[in-house]
Amino acid sequence: MHVRVDCIRDCVEIRFSSRAFARKFQFVRSSGERSMSIAEFQRLIEKTYFDRDKSRGMGGTFMWFIEEVGELSTALRCETKEKQASEFADVFAWLATLASLSGIELEDAVNKYKGGCPACNNMPCTCSEKK
């Protein structure tokens, strides 16, 4: 699976394809400019916020994450694409912090989906909807 990030109208679009998944993949902007890998982003967030987040603790940091998810929810309903992209970035940053506090590498964690759906191993998923 390859991941490609394109900047379209000041918004970020992420595309997944079914090609063989590479552990070290690159994010490429439509301009051809190299962007950060998931691991690089996680290191950036650690350098910027880890000490503060560690002292806040998992519970407090998780509450901040949930607040950002709420802001994303609001943005998806009634905000511009620019605002939505900003809230997606905030949620991803807080998710990276939670992973770091837990000792989890996000780039390794996404391997769960390298074969498509983890339950049926198909792309697209052929599992029946759970109700």
Residue, then its C-alpha position, 0 to 999 in steps of 0.5 A: m500500500h502506498v500513501r500519497v499526500d497532495c495539497i489541493r486548494d490548501c487542503v491535504e488529500i491522502r490517497f491509498s493504493s493497493r501496491a506492496f506496502a513499504r515500511k519507509f514510504q514518503f509523502v509527496r506533495s503535488s508540487g513534487e516537494r517531499s513531505m514528512s513520513i509518519a515516523e518523521f512527524q512523530r519525532l517532530i511532535e516529540k521534540t516539540y511537545f513530549d516533555r509537556d505531554k509526559s508531565r501532563g500524563m496519559g489521562g490529561t493528554f487523552m482529554w486534549f486529544i478528545e477535545e481536538v476530535g470534537e473540534l474536527s467534528t464541528a469543522l467537518r459539519c460547517e467549516t472551510k476545507e482549510k479549517q478542516a485540514s487544520e483540525f485533521a492536523d491537530v488530531f493527528a498531532w495529538l494521536a502521535t503524542l498518545a502513541s509516543l507516550s505509549g511507546i508505539e511507533l505509528e508507522d509500524a502500527v499502520n502495518k495492520y492495514k497493509g493487506g487491506c481490511p485486517a478482518c477479511n484481507n480484501m481491498p475493498c473490504t468485503c466484510s458485512e456491516k456490523k449493526 
